[in-house]
Every structure is written in structure tokens, then in C-alpha cells.
Amino acid sequence: MLTRHGLRVLSVYEGFFSGGARIVHSDVLLGLAEGGQHHRVLSVHGEVHREATRQRMEDDACYRALTGAGIAVASLGRVAVEGGAATPFTGPELADTARATAGADVVLSLKEQPLRLLNQAGLPRRPVVVCLHRSDPENQGGALDELRAAIADGTVVACVCCAESTRDAYAAAGVPRELLHVVPNGVDLLRFRPDPARRLAVRSALGIPAAAPVVVLAARYDAMKNVPLFLRAARAWLAGQQDGRVLLCGAGMTAANHGLAADVRAAFGGDGGMAARVRLLGVRRDMEAVYAASDVVALTSSWGEAAPLCLVEGMMCGAVPVTTDVGDSAAIVSGLGFVTPSDPDAIARAWSAAVAGRPSLTAALAASRERFSRTRMIAAYADLLDRVVREAHQVPGTHGTREPSGTHALPDVPGAPEIPGAHGAHGTHGTHEIPDGLHPGLGG
């Protein structure tokens, strides 16, 4: 009988691009590999253009963390571009996918988007666990239909939901509730912690006075994040906080993003002095330091959120959370921060209350750390994978190959072979800002 220490697990990503779901999933893989499982990753896209940013797989922090830990990562080499329609998978792409899945005992799909690939006829049949990280399944294009088809086919045997709101939303969308398992997000508590040295270093580098109150928004530039609302709240707050500072981090959060630049102009008008206290930092690799330098971690999202990772990471670094009521956000910050309506003045008042109340909330934030532990999250994933594989070996027909539909199936062979033909992303090196916001329709 296979155990968690002998499991061979293939994760399939739509692509490597900035976002909490990829961060969480990659961290789960690192933890499970530390426990003795054998993990590989196959990415459909090797390069993604979104949030006004060109994002190459090899430049991504998650890719570097996985490969640095010895986890093999390959790509079908596709490039996702603005407005690009989904194209059929080619024979070589399906052959690469077949070889990858043949070497796995179980497949993890990061969100439902990769099911368009995994539902192709002729692939070796392996139990698939889908990891769901949003609370708006109806807003995911055709991905929900792919999920329903994979469940009806018996391919998807379980779904991991990062939030209760995720489970409720997908159950309402027709996914059998017994397939939906909630595993709340967790973070590395050694990395995400209050740190006076980091706080001082970041503030010094950004020219922020040691005593100045700081609010941070860590999010990609996407409509669901409601950046215009955040900026209107920032103006209202900065008007009453003469030494206050506001930081925006994430893909597309730079002046090179014309959409964001327009949002800043709309919020601040001609008040250049106040706008100068808003810093656009883009993608940061040291978010633990940025959070430690902040007093408030803010979220102004309007929809789609499930268990926002930024709130958890920020709280564990000592920042007080202030969020709109989306997904599980209210439950996450209960007793630790503030929940606001989508009103800029109300949000600004809550930021001020959070700054003032931070000393009294410090003990509560510290006491909540075990609840948001990465160790707890990884153990829950390990238990679920163990059960899935045990049950798969007890159900006739779980292994084998799907009936082909105009394609030739590769043999279902044991072992963990390499993925010939799979390759990294193409294009020039580096992460490059793109003038206009690009939204190719990939999952968040």
C-alpha cells in the first residue's frame, strides 16, 4: 500500500504568474516534498502577459523556490497573451502530458483551469484533486464546465477549498458537497513574523520616517481588487494623516501600468504632494519585510476572494488587517482587525482606527499564529492525498487510459519518467512592464 512518503504527485499549473493561489500551492508542494513525497510540476504556459506585466516562468519566485528545492518543473511552452482564444492542444503537447501523468499516482490541478488539458482523451487515468482558491465559480469562463465534466467522468475525486466561502460557492454551482474539503491557507511562521530590523530597513530604503503610519495593499492589478476604491480611501486617509504613507505591491502595481496611473490621477487629481506619499512597488520578493514595515494590511476587493493570503501574511508580520467583506475575509480577521463597507471614507476611518489600536491588538495577533500555521495546512493536504490514493487503488477502473477521441493514447506505464519535449518559456529574460493592462482570461 502506498503511503504519503511514497506518493508520486504531479501538479498542473495554468502558468507561473503573481498571485496568492500559486504561492500557497507551491508552498504546499515544498512542505509535502520535505515529508518524502515525490513532486513534479507541469505548467501549461511558459509565459503569461497579464496585470500589465510580462511574466516568464523562469523569473517567477515560486518557480525558483520549487526548482531550488529539487522539484522538477516543465512547461508546454505556450504563451498567454491578451485576448488570445484557447487553441486546441497539439499531439506533442498531449504526449508530454501523458508521459507526465503516467509517472504520477495522483494529480493536483491548481484551480480548475488546467482541467481543459487534463480532460483530453487518451491521457493516462489518474485520480485528480482540484485545488480551488476563489469564491466565484461562475466567473471563471469555461473552467466550471470543465470541472463538472471531470467530476461526471470520475476523473476528479476531490476538491480542496481554501475557504468555507469557496466550498459554499462551488456546492451552489453543482459540485457535490462531499467532494469539497476545506483546508485553510497557512504561512511559514518563521518567515512571516514581526521583525523590527526588517521594519527599519524597508522604511529606511523607502525614505519613510520610523514613526509614520503605513498602509499596504498587496494585490495584483485586477478589477476584483478594486484598486480605484483603495486609492480613494488612500486620499481620504492621507488628508488626515500628514505623515502617513501608502504602499501598493504586486503585478501591475507600477507607474508603467497606464491603467493604474489613470486610477491615481482620478483619485488624487492635481494634488501631487499627497500622491507622492503613495508608493508603487510592483512585485516584491521580500513581502515579509514590507509587511513588517507596515501598520495596516488592507484589502478592498469587491468579489472573488476566498481566503486572501495577503491578510494572513500581513497579520503574522504584525500589521492590523482592514478588509471589505469578501469570501472568508471577515472570519479571518475576526477579533484581529476591521471589516468595512465599500466606502472610501469608512475605509479611511478604519485604517486610522487600526493604526491607533495596533498596540492593543498585538497580543491577539501573536496568539493567532498557530491557527494560520503552514504545518497544519500541509498535514491536511498529506492526509487527503493519502486517502485519495488508497481509495483509487480500491476502485476498479481508476487507472488506465481514457477512450481516445481522434487521438492515440500512450501506454499507461509505471515509473516517473522525464518529460521529453517539455520545455521552459521562450522570450527575453526578465519581467517587463507592458504599457496597457493585459487580461488574457487566466484564473487568478
Backbone torsions as a table, in degrees:
resi	resn	phi	psi	omega
1	MET	NA	133.9	178.6
2	LEU	-69.3	147.2	174.3
3	THR	-122.0	173.5	-178.6
4	ARG	-60.7	-26.0	-178.2
5	HIS	-78.6	-16.9	179.9
6	GLY	-106.7	0.1	-174.9
7	LEU	-67.6	139.2	172.4
8	ARG	-107.7	117.7	-171.6
9	VAL	-120.9	128.9	173.1
10	LEU	-107.7	126.3	172.3
11	SER	-103.5	137.2	178.1
12	VAL	-115.1	122.7	179.4
13	TYR	-107.6	147.2	169.4
14	GLU	-68.6	-33.7	178.5
15	GLY	177.0	169.8	174.9
16	PHE	-101.3	105.8	177.0
17	PHE	-148.7	158.6	-172.0
18	SER	-59.2	130.3	178.6
19	GLY	166.8	151.4	-175.7
20	GLY	-63.7	-35.0	-177.8
21	ALA	-61.6	-43.6	179.4
22	ARG	-67.0	-36.8	179.0
23	ILE	-64.1	-47.8	-179.5
24	VAL	-62.4	-49.6	-175.6
25	HIS	-63.2	-43.0	180.0
26	SER	-63.4	-36.8	178.3
27	ASP	-68.0	-36.7	175.2
28	VAL	-60.4	-45.3	180.0
29	LEU	-61.3	-41.7	179.3
30	LEU	-61.3	-41.8	179.6
31	GLY	-68.1	-41.1	179.6
32	LEU	-67.9	-36.1	177.2
33	ALA	-66.8	-36.6	176.1
34	GLU	-60.5	-30.3	179.7
35	GLY	-83.3	0.1	173.7
36	GLY	111.2	-4.8	176.1
37	GLN	-73.8	160.4	-179.7
38	HIS	-108.9	114.7	-173.3
39	HIS	-117.3	145.6	172.8
40	ARG	-137.9	157.5	178.1
41	VAL	-129.5	135.5	172.4
42	LEU	-120.3	123.0	179.5
43	SER	-105.6	131.0	178.8
44	VAL	-64.0	-45.7	-178.8
45	HIS	-106.8	142.0	174.3
46	GLY	-97.9	-11.0	179.1
47	GLU	-152.7	137.5	-176.6
48	VAL	-132.1	133.7	174.9
49	HIS	-109.1	108.8	178.6
50	ARG	-161.3	164.5	-174.5
51	GLU	49.8	39.1	177.6
52	ALA	58.4	26.2	-175.9
53	THR	-137.7	135.8	172.7
54	ARG	-87.2	120.2	-173.6
55	GLN	-121.4	108.9	178.0
56	ARG	-88.9	142.9	-178.3
57	MET	-55.9	-46.3	-174.9
58	GLU	-66.7	-18.5	-179.8
59	ASP	-90.2	-9.6	-173.5
60	ASP	-75.0	140.2	-178.8
61	ALA	-64.0	-36.9	178.9
62	CYS	-66.6	-42.5	177.1
63	TYR	-58.3	-45.0	-177.8
64	ARG	-67.3	-36.7	178.6
65	ALA	-66.9	-42.0	-178.8
66	LEU	-66.4	-51.2	-178.3
67	THR	-67.0	-32.6	177.5
68	GLY	-64.9	-25.9	178.0
69	ALA	-91.4	5.7	177.5
70	GLY	88.4	10.0	177.3
71	ILE	-87.0	123.0	-177.9
72	ALA	-71.5	132.6	178.2
73	VAL	-127.2	126.6	177.6
74	ALA	-128.5	164.1	-179.3
75	SER	-135.2	149.6	171.4
76	LEU	-74.5	-8.8	173.5
77	GLY	84.5	8.3	179.4
78	ARG	-72.0	157.6	175.5
79	VAL	-121.5	124.2	178.1
80	ALA	-91.8	122.7	-177.5
81	VAL	-124.7	166.5	-177.6
82	GLU	-58.1	128.1	174.8
83	GLY	69.9	7.1	-177.7
84	GLY	-71.2	125.5	178.0
85	ALA	-74.5	149.9	177.2
86	ALA	-65.7	127.2	-179.5
87	THR	-104.8	153.2	179.8
88	PRO	-60.2	148.3	175.6
89	PHE	-75.4	142.0	-177.6
90	THR	-85.6	166.9	176.5
91	GLY	-57.4	-47.9	177.6
92	PRO	-61.4	-38.1	178.4
93	GLU	-64.2	-41.7	178.7
94	LEU	-68.8	-34.5	177.5
95	ALA	-65.4	-42.4	177.1
96	ASP	-61.3	-42.9	-179.6
97	THR	-65.8	-39.7	179.3
98	ALA	-62.7	-42.3	178.9
99	ARG	-65.0	-37.9	-179.9
100	ALA	-67.7	-44.6	-177.8
101	THR	-72.2	-29.3	178.9
102	ALA	-62.9	-28.2	-178.9
103	GLY	-90.2	12.0	-177.1
104	ALA	-118.0	150.5	171.7
105	ASP	-87.9	-28.4	-178.2
106	VAL	-152.1	148.9	-179.4
107	VAL	-116.4	133.0	173.2
108	LEU	-104.4	125.9	176.2
109	SER	-103.8	118.3	178.8
110	LEU	-76.6	101.0	-172.2
111	LYS	69.1	-179.3	-172.4
112	GLU	-88.3	-12.5	-176.7
113	GLN	-59.0	-40.5	-179.8
114	PRO	-65.6	-9.9	179.7
115	LEU	-65.7	-20.6	175.0
116	ARG	-60.5	-33.4	175.1
117	LEU	-81.0	-47.7	-174.5
118	LEU	-69.1	-18.6	178.1
119	ASN	-84.9	-0.9	-179.1
120	GLN	-66.4	141.2	179.2
121	ALA	-66.4	148.0	174.0
122	GLY	92.6	-2.9	178.5
123	LEU	-83.6	147.7	174.4
124	PRO	-55.0	137.4	-175.4
125	ARG	-85.8	117.5	177.4
126	ARG	-132.1	148.2	176.2
127	PRO	-63.4	134.6	-178.0
128	VAL	-114.3	132.2	173.3
129	VAL	-111.7	124.0	-178.8
130	VAL	-99.2	130.1	-179.0
131	CYS	-100.0	112.4	-172.8
132	LEU	-102.5	133.4	-173.0
133	HIS	-133.0	22.2	177.6
134	ARG	-137.0	170.9	179.7
135	SER	-120.7	21.4	179.7
136	ASP	-134.6	67.3	-176.1
137	PRO	-57.8	-30.4	-178.3
138	GLU	-73.1	-10.0	-177.3
139	ASN	-104.3	26.3	-176.2
140	GLN	-116.3	29.2	178.5
141	GLY	62.6	-135.3	-179.4
142	GLY	-84.8	2.8	-175.5
143	ALA	-65.2	-35.0	179.0
144	LEU	-64.1	-39.2	176.9
145	ASP	-63.8	-38.2	177.1
146	GLU	-63.5	-39.1	178.8
147	LEU	-64.9	-45.8	179.1
148	ARG	-60.8	-41.3	179.7
149	ALA	-64.6	-41.3	-179.1
150	ALA	-68.2	-32.3	176.2
151	ILE	-70.8	-44.2	179.3
152	ALA	-62.7	-33.9	-179.9
153	ASP	-76.4	-14.8	-176.9
154	GLY	86.8	3.6	-179.9
155	THR	-71.6	-48.4	177.6
156	VAL	-83.2	119.6	-176.5
157	VAL	-107.4	-11.4	179.2
158	ALA	-164.6	156.0	174.0
159	CYS	-129.8	133.5	174.1
160	VAL	-96.9	123.2	178.1
161	CYS	-106.7	131.2	-178.9
162	CYS	-81.6	-3.0	-176.3
163	ALA	-154.2	154.8	174.9
164	GLU	-62.7	-36.2	178.7
165	SER	-63.9	-31.7	176.3
166	THR	-66.2	-48.9	179.2
167	ARG	-59.1	-44.8	-178.8
168	ASP	-63.1	-41.9	-177.2
169	ALA	-67.7	-42.5	-179.1
170	TYR	-73.9	-32.1	174.3
171	ALA	-64.5	-41.8	178.0
172	ALA	-65.1	-26.1	179.6
173	ALA	-85.4	2.6	174.6
174	GLY	105.8	1.6	176.5
175	VAL	-78.9	128.0	-179.4
176	PRO	-54.8	128.7	-174.2
177	ARG	-62.1	-29.5	-178.5
178	GLU	-68.4	-15.5	176.8
179	LEU	-86.4	-11.3	-172.2
180	LEU	-97.9	116.6	-177.3
181	HIS	-119.2	127.2	-177.8
182	VAL	-90.1	122.6	171.7
183	VAL	-126.9	100.3	-177.0
184	PRO	-61.7	149.3	179.1
185	ASN	-63.2	144.2	174.3
186	GLY	-133.5	164.0	-178.8
187	VAL	-133.3	163.4	177.7
188	ASP	-73.0	108.6	-175.1
189	LEU	-72.7	-17.3	174.7
190	LEU	-75.2	-33.0	178.8
191	ARG	-82.6	-46.8	-176.2
192	PHE	-96.8	100.2	-177.3
193	ARG	-156.4	156.6	174.1
194	PRO	-61.5	137.2	-176.9
195	ASP	-149.1	103.1	-178.6
196	PRO	-58.8	-34.6	-178.8
197	ALA	-68.2	-44.3	177.1
198	ARG	-62.7	-42.2	-179.1
199	ARG	-57.6	-46.9	-179.4
200	LEU	-67.0	-40.9	-176.7
201	ALA	-64.4	-45.0	-179.3
202	VAL	-67.1	-44.4	179.7
203	ARG	-62.3	-40.0	178.6
204	SER	-64.2	-42.6	-178.8
205	ALA	-66.0	-32.4	-178.4
206	LEU	-95.0	0.5	179.7
207	GLY	70.0	33.0	-179.5
208	ILE	-100.1	126.0	179.0
209	PRO	-58.3	149.0	-175.6
210	ALA	-59.6	-33.2	-175.6
211	ALA	-95.5	-1.6	-176.5
212	ALA	-71.0	136.1	175.2
213	PRO	-73.0	138.3	-175.4
214	VAL	-129.0	131.8	174.6
215	VAL	-113.7	134.4	179.4
216	VAL	-122.1	137.6	168.1
217	LEU	-112.9	117.8	177.6
218	ALA	-110.2	102.1	-174.7
219	ALA	-162.4	154.6	171.3
220	ARG	-79.1	157.7	-178.9
221	TYR	-79.4	94.2	-177.2
222	ASP	-141.7	149.9	-176.4
223	ALA	-57.8	-35.0	-178.0
224	MET	-63.1	-25.0	-178.3
225	LYS	-77.9	-14.5	178.5
226	ASN	51.5	57.6	178.9
227	VAL	-61.2	-37.9	176.4
228	PRO	-57.5	-39.3	176.4
229	LEU	-63.3	-43.9	178.6
230	PHE	-58.3	-43.9	-177.6
231	LEU	-68.9	-35.3	176.0
232	ARG	-65.9	-39.1	176.0
233	ALA	-65.2	-37.9	179.2
234	ALA	-61.5	-42.5	178.7
235	ARG	-62.3	-45.7	-179.8
236	ALA	-61.6	-39.3	-177.9
237	TRP	-72.8	-44.9	-178.6
238	LEU	-64.8	-27.7	178.0
239	ALA	-62.8	-28.1	179.2
240	GLY	-104.7	-1.0	-179.7
241	GLN	-126.0	88.8	-171.9
242	GLN	-63.7	-24.1	178.1
243	ASP	-108.1	8.8	-177.5
244	GLY	-70.2	155.8	177.3
245	ARG	-134.6	147.7	179.2
246	VAL	-127.4	131.3	-179.3
247	LEU	-117.6	137.1	173.1
248	LEU	-121.3	124.3	-178.9
249	CYS	-124.0	147.4	174.9
250	GLY	133.9	171.9	179.9
251	ALA	-62.1	129.2	-179.7
252	GLY	85.7	-4.3	-178.2
253	MET	-89.1	60.9	177.6
254	THR	-139.6	162.7	179.9
255	ALA	-65.6	-19.1	179.0
256	ALA	-72.2	-14.6	177.3
257	ASN	-83.2	108.1	-175.5
258	HIS	-62.3	-33.6	178.8
259	GLY	-64.5	-44.0	178.4
260	LEU	-67.1	-41.1	178.5
261	ALA	-59.1	-39.0	177.7
262	ALA	-67.2	-37.8	177.9
263	ASP	-63.0	-40.8	179.3
264	VAL	-64.5	-43.5	178.9
265	ARG	-62.9	-40.8	-179.5
266	ALA	-64.7	-36.7	-176.9
267	ALA	-77.9	-38.5	-171.4
268	PHE	-107.6	-10.0	179.0
269	GLY	56.9	-130.7	-178.7
270	GLY	-93.4	10.1	-178.4
271	ASP	-82.8	78.6	-177.6
272	GLY	-65.7	-31.5	-179.5
273	GLY	-64.9	-42.6	178.8
274	MET	-70.8	-40.8	179.6
275	ALA	-63.5	-27.5	-179.7
276	ALA	-66.8	-18.5	178.2
277	ARG	-88.3	7.1	172.5
278	VAL	-104.8	118.6	-176.9
279	ARG	-107.1	128.3	178.6
280	LEU	-100.5	109.2	-169.9
281	LEU	-103.2	-8.7	-179.7
282	GLY	64.6	-155.5	-179.7
283	VAL	-76.3	126.0	178.6
284	ARG	-113.9	143.0	176.8
285	ARG	-96.7	0.6	-176.4
286	ASP	-124.7	47.2	-175.3
287	MET	-60.2	-28.8	177.7
288	GLU	-61.0	-33.3	178.4
289	ALA	-76.9	-39.3	179.1
290	VAL	-63.7	-43.9	177.2
291	TYR	-62.8	-42.1	-179.3
292	ALA	-62.9	-28.6	179.7
293	ALA	-80.5	-8.5	-173.8
294	SER	-103.0	158.1	175.8
295	ASP	-101.6	-27.9	-178.0
296	VAL	-133.6	133.5	169.4
297	VAL	-107.1	120.9	-171.3
298	ALA	-109.7	152.3	173.3
299	LEU	-145.0	128.8	-178.1
300	THR	-122.8	25.3	-174.9
301	SER	-61.7	150.6	-179.1
302	SER	-102.7	-25.4	-178.9
303	TRP	-162.0	172.2	168.1
304	GLY	83.6	-25.9	-177.2
305	GLU	-66.0	151.0	175.2
306	ALA	-119.0	-78.1	175.1
307	ALA	-127.6	81.5	-171.8
308	PRO	-54.3	121.7	-176.7
309	LEU	-65.5	-32.5	-177.8
310	CYS	-60.5	-36.4	179.7
311	LEU	-64.5	-44.4	-178.6
312	VAL	-66.3	-48.3	-179.6
313	GLU	-61.0	-44.6	-179.2
314	GLY	-62.7	-45.2	179.6
315	MET	-60.7	-41.6	-177.8
316	MET	-67.4	-17.6	176.0
317	CYS	-96.0	3.8	175.0
318	GLY	98.0	3.0	177.8
319	ALA	-84.9	141.7	-179.8
320	VAL	-83.0	128.8	-177.6
321	PRO	-82.8	139.3	172.7
322	VAL	-133.5	120.0	-171.5
323	THR	-141.7	153.6	166.8
324	THR	-74.6	165.2	-174.6
325	ASP	-88.1	80.8	178.8
326	VAL	-125.8	141.5	179.6
327	GLY	55.2	-135.9	178.8
328	ASP	-93.0	13.6	-173.6
329	SER	-56.5	-44.3	-178.0
330	ALA	-62.2	-40.7	179.3
331	ALA	-67.7	-37.9	-178.8
332	ILE	-63.6	-40.8	-174.8
333	VAL	-95.6	2.6	-178.1
334	SER	-55.8	124.6	-179.6
335	GLY	78.8	-2.7	-175.5
336	LEU	-122.0	-14.5	-175.8
337	GLY	-165.3	-147.3	-171.0
338	PHE	-132.6	144.2	173.3
339	VAL	-114.5	133.8	-174.2
340	THR	-126.5	158.7	167.6
341	PRO	-73.5	170.7	179.6
342	SER	-84.0	62.3	-178.7
343	ASP	-129.7	124.5	-173.8
344	PRO	-60.1	-39.2	-179.4
345	ASP	-68.3	-39.6	177.9
346	ALA	-65.5	-38.4	178.6
347	ILE	-65.8	-43.4	179.3
348	ALA	-60.8	-41.8	178.7
349	ARG	-64.0	-38.8	179.3
350	ALA	-66.2	-37.6	176.2
351	TRP	-61.2	-42.7	178.9
352	SER	-64.3	-40.6	177.7
353	ALA	-65.1	-35.9	178.9
354	ALA	-66.9	-42.0	177.6
355	VAL	-62.2	-45.6	-178.9
356	ALA	-67.2	-35.1	-176.1
357	GLY	-90.6	-0.9	-176.1
358	ARG	-57.1	-44.3	179.5
359	PRO	-59.0	-38.1	-178.1
360	SER	-77.6	-19.1	-179.7
361	LEU	-91.9	-7.7	-175.9
362	THR	-58.0	-44.1	-178.7
363	ALA	-65.0	-40.4	179.3
364	ALA	-66.1	-40.4	177.7
365	LEU	-63.0	-42.2	178.9
366	ALA	-64.4	-39.2	-178.9
367	ALA	-69.7	-19.2	-177.7
368	SER	-86.5	-3.0	-169.8
369	ARG	-60.9	-42.7	-178.4
370	GLU	-60.7	-35.0	-179.7
371	ARG	-60.1	-31.3	-176.0
372	PHE	-107.0	28.9	-175.3
373	SER	-74.4	135.0	172.2
374	ARG	-61.6	-36.7	-178.9
375	THR	-59.8	-43.8	178.7
376	ARG	-62.8	-42.2	-179.4
377	MET	-63.3	-46.3	-177.3
378	ILE	-66.7	-39.1	177.9
379	ALA	-61.1	-38.6	179.4
380	ALA	-66.8	-41.0	175.9
381	TYR	-62.2	-43.5	-179.2
382	ALA	-61.1	-43.5	179.5
383	ASP	-62.8	-42.3	-179.3
384	LEU	-66.1	-43.3	179.4
385	LEU	-63.5	-40.2	175.8
386	ASP	-56.0	-47.8	-176.7
387	ARG	-66.4	-41.8	-179.5
388	VAL	-60.2	-45.5	-177.8
389	VAL	-69.9	-39.2	177.1
390	ARG	-59.8	-46.2	-178.6
391	GLU	-67.5	-34.9	179.1
392	ALA	-63.4	-34.2	-180.0
393	HIS	-76.7	-11.7	179.7
394	GLN	-99.8	-7.9	-176.6
395	VAL	-107.6	115.2	179.0
396	PRO	-59.2	140.3	176.1
397	GLY	89.6	-2.3	-179.9
398	THR	-66.9	-40.6	177.6
399	HIS	-91.7	172.0	-177.3
400	GLY	118.3	-155.1	-176.5
401	THR	-134.9	141.6	175.4
402	ARG	-63.3	151.3	174.3
403	GLU	-63.6	129.4	-178.8
404	PRO	-72.7	155.0	176.3
405	SER	-128.8	82.9	-177.9
406	GLY	79.8	11.9	177.9
407	THR	-131.4	164.5	178.6
408	HIS	-104.5	123.4	-178.7
409	ALA	-75.9	140.2	173.1
410	LEU	-80.4	152.2	-179.8
411	PRO	-61.6	145.7	178.0
412	ASP	-86.2	96.7	-173.1
413	VAL	-112.3	152.1	178.3
414	PRO	-77.4	176.0	176.2
415	GLY	97.9	177.9	179.8
416	ALA	-124.2	73.3	-173.9
417	PRO	-70.7	163.7	171.6
418	GLU	-67.8	174.2	-178.6
419	ILE	-115.0	80.2	-178.0
420	PRO	-58.6	139.3	177.1
421	GLY	89.3	-24.6	177.0
422	ALA	-73.7	145.0	-171.3
423	HIS	-150.9	171.7	-179.8
424	GLY	-80.4	-179.5	-178.1
425	ALA	-72.0	155.8	176.1
426	HIS	-102.2	168.2	175.3
427	GLY	115.1	176.5	-179.3
428	THR	-72.8	161.0	-177.7
429	HIS	-78.9	155.1	174.9
430	GLY	101.3	167.0	175.2
431	THR	-106.3	124.3	-171.4
432	HIS	-119.5	134.2	175.2
433	GLU	-72.8	142.7	178.5
434	ILE	-112.5	136.5	-173.2
435	PRO	-55.1	-43.8	-176.0
436	ASP	-107.3	148.0	-179.8
437	GLY	-63.6	129.4	-179.1
438	LEU	-114.6	129.7	-177.8
439	HIS	-133.8	86.4	-174.7
440	PRO	-74.2	-0.5	175.5
441	GLY	92.1	11.4	175.6
442	LEU	-73.3	162.1	178.9
443	GLY	-67.6	156.5	-178.0
444	GLY	-80.4	NA	NA
